[in-house]
Amino acid sequence: MIGSVKVGVVGVGNNTSALVQGIDLHRRTGSLIGVRHPEVAGLGVGDVEVVAAFATSPVRVGRDLHEAIFLPPNNFPRLGADLAPSGVLVQRGLVDSAEVQRVADALAGAEVLLFSAPSGRPATARAYAEAALLAGVGFVNTTSDPIARDPARRTSATWWSSRTRSTGPS
């Protein structure tokens, strides 16, 4: 069985707020409300650990992730108890491809990068995919930007394949 997965998140908006709060709610109560698949390939809801976060909003950068997810204009409802500080400071995100190496370096310790920034910026999505490739982490795009069709940046399948091979079947 796979023990946990360390995730970096791009975009500290409502989607990330829902994800982070949902993980916390599950850990505190065991609740699976809103979870369609409570386990995927040996990973459960509580096995996801956010280890890096990136945003372009100056209001969020430099703040603890558990504080930043509640700042306006985010309006995802609070799911219960206040969150203790996560220890993950939101870092300045990319606006173009100029600092791909900085982001790749900041992904040390992560295994997957979850891209959840606003869509409509395919060059930014490609830059984050490139950073994930440089860092050797998987890349999951939750937006409508067509990055998954870019053959030069197909990292997630390689990551998942190597991870499941090294840990055995679940």
Phi, psi and chi 1 to 4 in degrees:
 res  aa     phi    psi   chi1   chi2   chi3   chi4
   1 MET       -  142.7  177.9  165.5  163.5      -
   2 ILE   -79.8  132.1  -59.9  170.2      -      -
   3 GLY   -75.9  -50.8      -      -      -      -
   4 SER  -161.5  170.2   68.6      -      -      -
   5 VAL  -132.1  131.9   62.2      -      -      -
   6 LYS   -97.1  123.4  -67.1  175.7  175.9   40.8
   7 VAL  -120.6  138.4  175.8      -      -      -
   8 GLY  -101.6  144.3      -      -      -      -
   9 VAL  -120.0  138.0  -66.2      -      -      -
  10 VAL  -110.3  118.9  175.4      -      -      -
  11 GLY   100.1  120.9      -      -      -      -
  12 VAL  -117.0   53.8 -176.8      -      -      -
  13 GLY  -102.3 -154.7      -      -      -      -
  14 ASN   -62.5  -37.2  -76.0  -40.6      -      -
  15 ASN   -63.0  -44.7  -70.0  -16.7      -      -
  16 THR   -68.3  -37.4  -62.4      -      -      -
  17 SER   -59.0  -46.5 -179.9      -      -      -
  18 ALA   -62.2  -42.8      -      -      -      -
  19 LEU   -62.7  -52.9  174.4   68.1      -      -
  20 VAL   -62.8  -45.0  168.0      -      -      -
  21 GLN   -67.3  -37.4  -71.1 -172.0   76.5      -
  22 GLY   -63.9  -40.3      -      -      -      -
  23 ILE   -63.1  -45.3  -68.0  166.9      -      -
  24 ASP   -62.5  -45.0  176.5   72.7      -      -
  25 LEU   -58.5  -44.2  178.5   67.4      -      -
  26 HIS   -63.0  -44.4  173.1   72.9      -      -
  27 ARG   -62.7  -38.5  -73.4  178.8  180.0  158.6
  28 ARG   -75.7  -37.7  -78.6 -174.3  -65.1  105.8
  29 THR  -122.1  -15.6   68.1      -      -      -
  30 GLY    81.1    2.8      -      -      -      -
  31 SER   -61.3  139.2  172.6      -      -      -
  32 LEU  -120.5   21.7  -69.0  172.2      -      -
  33 ILE   -59.6  127.9  -67.3  172.7      -      -
  34 GLY    83.3   -0.1      -      -      -      -
  35 VAL  -101.0  115.7  177.0      -      -      -
  36 ARG   -77.8  -42.5  178.3  169.3  -74.5  176.8
  37 HIS  -124.3   96.0  -57.5  -73.6      -      -
  38 PRO   -66.0  -16.5    8.6  -11.6      -      -
  39 GLU  -142.9  134.9 -173.3  176.0  -56.6      -
  40 VAL  -132.9  119.1  175.2      -      -      -
  41 ALA    50.5   41.3      -      -      -      -
  42 GLY    88.3   -4.8      -      -      -      -
  43 LEU  -101.0  129.5  -73.5  171.0      -      -
  44 GLY  -103.3  173.4      -      -      -      -
  45 VAL   -54.0  -45.5  176.1      -      -      -
  46 GLY   -75.6   -2.2      -      -      -      -
  47 ASP   -89.5   -0.1  -62.7  -32.0      -      -
  48 VAL   -92.5  124.3  178.6      -      -      -
  49 GLU  -121.5  119.1  179.1 -175.9   -7.5      -
  50 VAL   -82.8  122.2  178.5      -      -      -
  51 VAL  -116.1   -9.0  -62.5      -      -      -
  52 ALA  -154.5  148.1      -      -      -      -
  53 ALA  -145.0  141.9      -      -      -      -
  54 PHE  -131.9  137.2  -56.6   92.0      -      -
  55 ALA  -149.2  158.5      -      -      -      -
  56 THR  -101.5  -13.2   55.8      -      -      -
  57 SER   -71.6  121.2  167.2      -      -      -
  58 PRO   -59.9  -24.2  -10.1   15.5      -      -
  59 VAL   -68.5  -30.2  156.2      -      -      -
  60 ARG   -92.0  -35.3  -71.1  174.1  175.3   35.7
  61 VAL   -60.5  132.7  172.4      -      -      -
  62 GLY    88.6   -4.7      -      -      -      -
  63 ARG   -98.9  157.1  -59.5 -144.8 -174.9 -163.2
  64 ASP   -64.1  140.1 -174.1  -87.6      -      -
  65 LEU   -54.1  -41.0  176.4   62.1      -      -
  66 HIS   -70.4  -17.2  -72.5  177.1      -      -
  67 GLU   -88.5  -44.7  175.2 -171.9    2.2      -
  68 ALA   -62.0  -32.4      -      -      -      -
  69 ILE   -68.1  -14.8   60.7  172.2      -      -
  70 PHE  -101.0   -2.3  -64.4  114.7      -      -
  71 LEU   -76.3  143.2  -63.9  173.3      -      -
  72 PRO   -60.1  147.1  -18.9   28.4      -      -
  73 PRO   -88.8    8.3   33.0  -35.7      -      -
  74 ASN   -54.1  139.2  -75.5    7.5      -      -
  75 ASN  -138.9   18.8   59.6    4.1      -      -
  76 PHE   -65.5  134.1 -172.4   82.4      -      -
  77 PRO   -63.5  152.3    5.3   -6.5      -      -
  78 ARG   -74.1  136.3  -70.7 -174.2 -177.2 -113.3
  79 LEU  -101.5   51.1  -60.7  179.5      -      -
  80 GLY   107.9 -133.6      -      -      -      -
  81 ALA   -60.2  153.6      -      -      -      -
  82 ASP   -64.6  146.9  -71.7  -25.6      -      -
  83 LEU   -88.9  134.8  -61.2  174.8      -      -
  84 ALA   -68.0  155.5      -      -      -      -
  85 PRO   -54.3  139.3  -25.9   34.8      -      -
  86 SER   -85.0  -23.6   68.8      -      -      -
  87 GLY    83.0    1.3      -      -      -      -
  88 VAL  -103.5  112.5  174.5      -      -      -
  89 LEU   -86.0  134.9  -70.7 -177.9      -      -
  90 VAL   -70.7  126.0  176.8      -      -      -
  91 GLN   -99.7  157.5  -60.3  175.1   56.6      -
  92 ARG   -63.9  126.5 -176.6  171.9   39.5   86.3
  93 GLY   -87.2  178.1      -      -      -      -
  94 LEU   -83.9  142.8  -63.6  172.1      -      -
  95 VAL  -115.5  -11.8  -67.2      -      -      -
  96 ASP  -158.0 -166.4   56.9   35.0      -      -
  97 SER   -90.0    9.2   62.2      -      -      -
  98 ALA   -67.9  -26.8      -      -      -      -
  99 GLU  -122.7   35.1  -63.3 -173.6  -73.2      -
 100 VAL   -58.1  -42.0  167.8      -      -      -
 101 GLN   -64.7  -37.6 -172.4   61.6   55.4      -
 102 ARG   -59.7  -44.7  174.9 -175.2   58.5   84.0
 103 VAL   -67.9  -40.8  169.4      -      -      -
 104 ALA   -58.7  -43.6      -      -      -      -
 105 ASP   -63.3  -38.0  -66.7  -16.6      -      -
 106 ALA   -70.0  -15.1      -      -      -      -
 107 LEU   -85.9    5.3  -71.6  170.7      -      -
 108 ALA   -55.3  127.6      -      -      -      -
 109 GLY    96.5  -18.6      -      -      -      -
 110 ALA   -83.4  157.5      -      -      -      -
 111 GLU  -116.9  -23.1  -62.1  169.9  -66.7      -
 112 VAL  -141.6  143.2  175.3      -      -      -
 113 LEU  -112.5  120.2 -178.0   60.0      -      -
 114 LEU   -97.7  111.8  177.7   64.9      -      -
 115 PHE   -91.2  109.5 -176.2   78.0      -      -
 116 SER  -132.1   33.2 -173.2      -      -      -
 117 ALA   -81.2  164.0      -      -      -      -
 118 PRO   -55.9  139.6  -24.5   33.7      -      -
 119 SER   -76.8  172.8   58.2      -      -      -
 120 GLY    96.5    6.6      -      -      -      -
 121 ARG  -127.6   69.1  -63.8 -174.1 -121.3  164.8
 122 PRO   -61.0  -30.6   14.5  -23.5      -      -
 123 ALA   -66.0  -36.6      -      -      -      -
 124 THR   -68.8  -42.8  -57.7      -      -      -
 125 ALA   -59.7  -42.8      -      -      -      -
 126 ARG   -63.0  -39.2  -80.9 -167.6  -61.8  -82.2
 127 ALA   -64.0  -41.7      -      -      -      -
 128 TYR   -67.4  -38.0  -83.7  107.5      -      -
 129 ALA   -62.7  -39.0      -      -      -      -
 130 GLU   -64.6  -42.3 -174.8   66.8   26.0      -
 131 ALA   -61.2  -41.8      -      -      -      -
 132 ALA   -62.4  -42.7      -      -      -      -
 133 LEU   -61.0  -46.2 -174.7   63.0      -      -
 134 LEU   -61.6  -37.0  -74.2  171.0      -      -
 135 ALA   -81.0  -11.9      -      -      -      -
 136 GLY    75.5   30.1      -      -      -      -
 137 VAL  -114.7  156.1  -56.1      -      -      -
 138 GLY   -69.4  158.5      -      -      -      -
 139 PHE  -129.0  123.4 -179.4   80.1      -      -
 140 VAL  -119.9  121.4  176.4      -      -      -
 141 ASN  -101.0  120.8  179.4   17.5      -      -
 142 THR   -99.8   10.0   67.8      -      -      -
 143 THR  -107.4  178.3   74.2      -      -      -
 144 SER   -87.1   -0.4   59.9      -      -      -
 145 ASP   -63.3  133.9  -70.6  -40.5      -      -
 146 PRO   -80.1   36.7   31.2  -35.8      -      -
 147 ILE   -63.3  -29.4 -166.4   68.5      -      -
 148 ALA   -64.7  -21.2      -      -      -      -
 149 ARG   -87.7    2.0  -68.0 -172.2  -69.9  -89.3
 150 ASP   -87.4  105.6 -175.7  -14.6      -      -
 151 PRO   -61.8  -23.2   10.9  -16.1      -      -
 152 ALA   -73.3  -12.3      -      -      -      -
 153 ARG  -126.6   31.6  -68.3  176.8 -179.2   83.9
 154 ARG   -86.7   85.7  -70.4 -169.1  179.4  154.3
 155 THR  -101.6  -30.5   61.4      -      -      -
 156 SER   -63.4  -43.0  -66.2      -      -      -
 157 ALA   -63.7  -39.2      -      -      -      -
 158 THR   -65.2  -45.2  -57.4      -      -      -
 159 TRP   -60.3  -50.7  172.7   84.1      -      -
 160 TRP   -63.1  -41.6 -172.0 -105.3      -      -
 161 SER   -61.6  -45.4  174.3      -      -      -
 162 SER   -68.8  -34.4   66.7      -      -      -
 163 ARG   -68.5  -45.5 -180.0  150.2  170.5  105.0
 164 THR   -72.8  -31.0   54.3      -      -      -
 165 ARG   -65.0  -42.1 -103.4 -162.0  -40.7  -89.6
 166 SER   -75.3  -23.2   66.4      -      -      -
 167 THR  -105.1   -6.9   59.5      -      -      -
 168 GLY    83.3  170.0      -      -      -      -
 169 PRO   -68.8  152.1   20.3  -25.3      -      -
 170 SER   -96.8      -   54.6      -      -      -
